[in-house]
């Protein structure tokens, strides 16, 4: 798969959940760890904006390298919320618990994808 196609896949992986942070914020609010200071909704909106912004920036070759690197960092930064989801969903159905647990190792290929897109993106030319 070409880097352009990988960038489109990464972009969708960022844009769709990013939009969902605004369209249906409650599930995202619910997994913000209590240990994180501030309002859960503010974190939901901030992470949604980050995902949308990075998803758009990954599409542009000029900003792709930086955006993909930042996307990898974002996938690492949201990992505590995924761990929190496992903790909070301990009493849920087996299917929901399986979803929560599956999200944890899923972060690894997401990070790898972002780094792969970053590696394949052109370096910006130095200013003359």
NUKOLKOL-959247 format. One line per 8 residues: their letters; for each residue x, y, z of N, C-alpha, C. Coordinates in Angstrom, 3 decimals. Atoms other than C-alpha are relative to their C-alpha. Last residue first. Example, Ala and Ser with C-alpha at 12.3 -4.5 7.8 and 13.67 -1.06 7.14 Angstrom:
# residues 2
sa	-0.820:-1.190:-0.060:13.670:-1.060:7.140:-0.770:1.090:0.730 ~ 0.890:-1.190:0.000:12.300:-4.500:7.800:0.900:1.200:0.000;
***
This chain:
# residues 128
xxxxxxxx	-1.170:-0.554:0.694:15.931:29.422:1.651:0.250:1.420:0.383 ~ 0.285:-1.343:0.547:13.660:27.670:4.074:1.263:0.568:-0.622 ~ -0.434:-1.113:-0.853:14.567:24.018:4.518:-0.300:1.324:-0.685 ~ -1.227:-0.637:0.444:12.516:21.582:2.480:0.355:1.153:0.939 ~ 0.208:-1.369:0.518:9.889:19.682:4.379:1.352:0.591:-0.354 ~ -0.511:-0.989:-0.950:10.648:15.989:4.663:-0.226:1.376:-0.610 ~ -1.183:-0.789:0.389:8.423:13.864:2.504:0.404:0.952:1.106 ~ 0.356:-1.363:0.417:6.130:11.394:4.238:1.248:0.777:-0.388;
xxxxxxxx	0.153:-0.083:1.443:7.060:7.715:4.273:-0.324:1.382:-0.528 ~ -1.247:0.398:0.650:8.465:7.727:7.809:-0.085:0.164:-1.523 ~ -1.013:-1.041:-0.252:5.495:9.680:9.143:1.277:-0.310:-0.756 ~ 0.383:-1.149:0.834:3.027:7.287:7.501:1.025:1.113:0.167 ~ -0.251:0.395:1.386:4.881:4.357:9.060:-0.343:1.142:-0.959 ~ -1.444:-0.116:0.211:4.934:6.121:12.432:0.392:-0.393:-1.422 ~ -0.354:-1.420:-0.011:1.166:6.659:12.299:1.498:0.184:-0.260 ~ 0.503:-0.612:1.227:0.599:3.053:11.275:0.407:1.465:-0.075;
xxxxxxxx	-0.865:0.447:1.099:2.839:1.762:14.086:-0.435:0.622:-1.329 ~ -1.264:-0.735:-0.146:0.962:3.870:16.649:0.934:-0.363:-1.144 ~ 0.309:-1.394:0.315:-2.333:2.491:15.382:1.257:0.866:0.082 ~ 0.004:-0.211:1.452:-0.865:-1.024:15.290:-0.376:1.429:-0.403 ~ -1.321:0.282:0.582:0.094:-0.718:18.995:-0.022:0.136:-1.527 ~ -0.794:-1.228:0.037:-3.111:1.008:20.131:1.340:-0.241:-0.688 ~ 0.257:-0.691:1.269:-5.104:-2.081:19.144:0.815:1.289:-0.106 ~ -1.045:0.333:0.977:-3.437:-3.930:22.045:-0.203:0.682:-1.354;
xxxxxxxx	-1.349:-0.189:-0.541:-5.581:-1.955:24.527:1.085:-0.396:-1.008 ~ -0.524:-1.339:0.297:-8.755:-1.598:22.469:1.437:0.171:0.469 ~ -0.567:-0.012:1.355:-9.353:-5.343:22.521:0.599:1.361:-0.353 ~ -1.318:0.632:-0.021:-9.817:-5.275:26.318:0.671:0.062:-1.367 ~ -0.890:-0.826:-0.823:-12.670:-2.776:26.086:1.414:-0.576:0.019 ~ -0.291:-1.220:0.759:-14.312:-4.639:23.216:0.996:0.867:0.771 ~ -0.924:0.401:1.062:-14.029:-7.941:25.099:0.392:1.210:-0.849 ~ -1.320:0.154:-0.622:-15.610:-6.326:28.152:1.045:-0.373:-1.051;
xxxxxxxx	-0.525:-1.346:-0.245:-18.477:-5.182:25.949:1.370:-0.052:0.664 ~ -0.313:-0.620:1.294:-19.010:-8.725:24.631:0.593:1.399:0.189 ~ -1.270:0.512:0.532:-18.731:-10.289:28.098:0.393:0.641:-1.330 ~ 0.150:1.295:0.659:-21.488:-7.978:29.341:1.354:-0.491:-0.505 ~ 0.784:0.003:1.246:-20.521:-5.141:31.657:-0.088:-1.417:-0.563 ~ 1.316:0.590:-0.237:-19.413:-5.427:35.294:-0.872:-0.051:-1.258 ~ -0.176:1.326:-0.601:-15.682:-4.866:34.619:-1.337:-0.714:0.211 ~ 0.917:0.945:0.626:-16.536:-2.003:32.269:0.114:-1.413:0.567;
xxxxxxxx	1.395:-0.387:-0.201:-15.017:0.750:34.414:-0.984:-1.044:-0.517 ~ 0.298:-0.050:-1.443:-11.580:-0.866:34.720:-1.479:0.290:0.254 ~ -0.039:1.391:-0.486:-11.429:-1.798:31.037:-0.405:-0.034:1.468 ~ 1.197:0.652:0.524:-12.534:1.746:30.110:-0.061:-1.451:0.475 ~ 1.109:-0.364:-0.877:-9.847:3.169:32.390:-1.298:-0.658:-0.457 ~ -0.187:0.810:-1.210:-7.203:1.282:30.423:-1.149:0.266:0.965 ~ 0.353:1.364:0.388:-8.606:2.863:27.246:0.167:-0.967:1.172 ~ 1.463:0.057:0.095:-8.560:6.287:28.889:-0.454:-1.398:-0.401;
xxxxxxxx	0.600:0.094:-1.339:-4.939:5.684:29.941:-1.536:-0.024:-0.015 ~ -0.046:1.359:-0.541:-4.059:4.916:26.276:-0.570:-0.093:1.419 ~ 1.364:0.435:-0.344:-5.216:8.346:25.096:-0.025:-1.411:0.578 ~ 0.604:-0.833:-1.040:-1.702:9.825:25.273:-1.390:-0.475:0.409 ~ -0.624:0.347:-1.288:-0.083:6.973:23.319:-0.697:0.753:1.132 ~ 0.419:1.370:-0.289:-2.515:7.374:20.416:0.611:-0.492:1.315 ~ 1.386:-0.046:-0.472:-1.928:11.135:20.617:-0.489:-1.400:0.356 ~ -0.022:-0.462:-1.393:1.840:10.624:20.373:-1.414:0.071:0.583;
xxxxxxxx	-0.581:1.089:-0.796:1.411:8.539:17.227:0.019:0.382:1.477 ~ 1.052:1.013:-0.137:-0.918:11.229:15.860:0.512:-1.182:0.815 ~ 0.877:-0.441:-1.091:1.761:13.854:16.566:-1.146:-0.986:0.223 ~ -0.762:0.144:-1.248:4.202:11.915:14.399:-0.823:0.412:1.210 ~ -0.053:1.439:-0.286:1.560:11.598:11.678:0.795:-0.265:1.277 ~ 1.307:0.450:-0.497:0.840:15.326:11.858:0.013:-1.481:0.348 ~ 0.196:-0.493:-1.367:4.524:16.269:11.556:-1.304:-0.529:0.588 ~ -1.050:0.554:-0.864:5.117:14.084:8.516:-0.200:0.419:1.457;
xxxxxxxx	0.201:1.421:-0.319:1.773:14.869:6.858:1.022:-0.524:1.003 ~ 0.077:0.130:-1.459:1.991:18.671:7.013:-0.059:-1.451:0.461 ~ -0.881:-0.987:-0.649:3.152:19.374:3.420:0.027:-0.158:1.533 ~ -1.403:0.450:0.024:1.608:16.159:2.075:0.947:0.948:0.752 ~ -0.808:-0.961:0.766:-1.852:17.310:3.227:1.468:-0.433:0.024 ~ 0.362:0.038:1.425:-4.067:14.407:4.280:0.877:0.901:-0.862 ~ -0.623:1.190:0.593:-2.279:13.982:7.622:-0.299:-0.068:-1.498 ~ -1.403:-0.318:0.308:-3.248:17.559:8.497:0.739:-1.177:-0.625;
xxxxxxxx	-0.052:-0.897:1.162:-6.961:16.766:8.251:1.441:0.267:-0.411 ~ 0.540:0.735:1.143:-6.714:13.772:10.557:0.029:0.830:-1.264 ~ -1.058:0.881:0.497:-4.447:15.750:12.885:-0.473:-0.798:-1.206 ~ -1.098:-0.790:0.541:-6.993:18.530:13.230:1.111:-0.862:-0.577 ~ 0.461:-0.616:1.250:-9.908:16.142:13.626:1.128:0.804:-0.648 ~ 0.165:1.046:1.007:-8.075:14.024:16.202:-0.434:0.587:-1.348 ~ -1.331:0.483:0.380:-6.861:17.056:18.152:-0.106:-1.057:-1.090 ~ -0.611:-1.025:0.856:-10.323:18.600:18.110:1.376:-0.442:-0.473;
xxxxxxxx	0.708:0.014:1.281:-11.808:15.356:19.428:0.579:1.018:-0.966 ~ -0.538:1.145:0.749:-9.114:15.169:22.127:-0.699:-0.133:-1.350 ~ -1.397:-0.258:0.361:-9.958:18.697:23.235:0.584:-1.165:-0.799 ~ -0.044:-0.948:1.108:-13.707:18.055:23.098:1.440:0.268:-0.451 ~ 0.626:0.639:1.158:-13.486:14.947:25.238:0.088:0.916:-1.209 ~ -0.988:0.944:0.536:-11.024:16.628:27.599:-0.552:-0.718:-1.228 ~ -1.057:-0.812:0.600:-13.438:19.556:28.044:1.083:-0.898:-0.609 ~ 0.489:-0.463:1.294:-16.269:17.084:28.598:1.055:0.859:-0.709;
xxxxxxxx	-0.103:1.087:0.981:-14.278:15.365:31.351:-0.447:0.456:-1.388 ~ 1.296:0.514:0.429:-13.883:18.646:33.259:0.174:-1.057:-1.091 ~ 0.887:-0.758:0.877:-10.583:19.307:34.936:-1.256:-0.769:-0.363 ~ 0.646:-1.206:-0.542:-7.787:17.195:36.333:-0.909:0.662:-1.029 ~ -0.335:-1.098:0.910:-7.179:13.666:35.069:-0.714:1.256:0.500 ~ -1.270:-0.583:-0.417:-7.341:11.299:38.048:0.440:1.155:-0.902 ~ 0.275:-0.986:-1.050:-11.029:10.642:37.369:1.275:0.728:0.436 ~ -0.321:0.393:-1.378:-9.957:8.898:34.161:-0.278:1.127:0.990;
xxxxxxxx	-1.075:-0.883:-0.455:-11.797:10.050:31.023:0.291:-0.370:1.451 ~ -1.265:0.732:-0.151:-13.818:6.973:30.094:1.179:0.895:0.342 ~ 0.052:1.058:-1.007:-17.277:8.408:30.747:1.331:-0.711:0.197 ~ -0.080:-0.606:-1.330:-16.647:11.632:28.846:0.157:-1.086:1.062 ~ -1.386:-0.442:-0.147:-15.964:9.600:25.704:0.219:0.648:1.365 ~ -0.865:1.176:-0.208:-19.249:7.727:26.040:1.475:0.372:0.175 ~ 0.155:0.673:-1.301:-21.058:11.049:26.643:0.873:-1.238:0.174 ~ -1.116:-0.122:-0.936:-19.601:12.943:23.660:-0.104:-0.834:1.286;
xxxxxxxx	0.458:0.843:-1.113:-21.934:11.736:20.888:1.080:-0.008:1.077 ~ 1.350:0.473:0.299:-21.719:14.147:17.924:-0.590:-0.805:1.156 ~ 0.935:-1.124:-0.034:-18.725:16.065:19.293:-1.440:-0.460:-0.213 ~ -0.200:-0.678:-1.277:-16.394:13.195:20.203:-0.981:1.163:0.166 ~ 0.884:0.618:-0.997:-17.929:11.360:17.254:0.158:0.616:1.382 ~ 1.348:-0.549:0.181:-16.246:13.823:14.903:-0.964:-0.575:1.028 ~ -0.054:-1.414:-0.379:-12.855:12.892:16.311:-1.355:0.656:-0.127 ~ 0.197:-0.117:-1.450:-13.773:9.206:16.119:0.046:1.455:0.477;
xxxxxxxx	1.302:0.562:-0.402:-14.318:9.590:12.366:-0.186:0.053:1.517 ~ 1.139:-0.887:0.253:-11.452:11.995:11.652:-1.327:-0.556:0.520 ~ 0.013:-1.181:-0.862:-8.597:10.071:13.298:-1.281:0.819:-0.155 ~ -0.070:0.505:-1.376:-9.035:6.589:11.838:-0.019:1.156:0.995 ~ 1.344:0.480:-0.370:-10.117:8.279:8.604:-0.050:-0.484:1.437 ~ 0.883:-1.152:-0.089:-6.826:10.194:8.450:-1.411:-0.405:0.416 ~ -0.282:-0.659:-1.276:-4.805:7.088:9.213:-0.930:1.191:0.198 ~ 0.517:0.900:-1.042:-6.485:5.295:6.302:0.196:0.635:1.373;
xxxxxxxx	1.467:-0.105:0.029:-5.877:8.284:4.024:-0.642:-0.883:1.068 ~ 0.357:-1.292:-0.591:-2.223:8.417:5.093:-1.515:0.185:0.010 ~ -0.152:0.154:-1.446:-1.852:4.707:4.372:-0.381:1.293:0.714 ~ 1.147:0.787:-0.473:-3.253:5.348:0.903:0.062:-0.207:1.513 ~ 1.199:-0.835:0.174:-0.751:8.143:0.243:-1.235:-0.738:0.519 ~ 0.081:-0.890:-1.152:2.064:6.043:1.717:-1.230:0.888:-0.083 ~ -0.797:-1.222:0.094:1.342:3.423:-0.899:-0.157:0.852:1.257 ~ 0.849:-1.173:0.000:0.000:0.000:0.000:0.897:1.240:0.000;
***
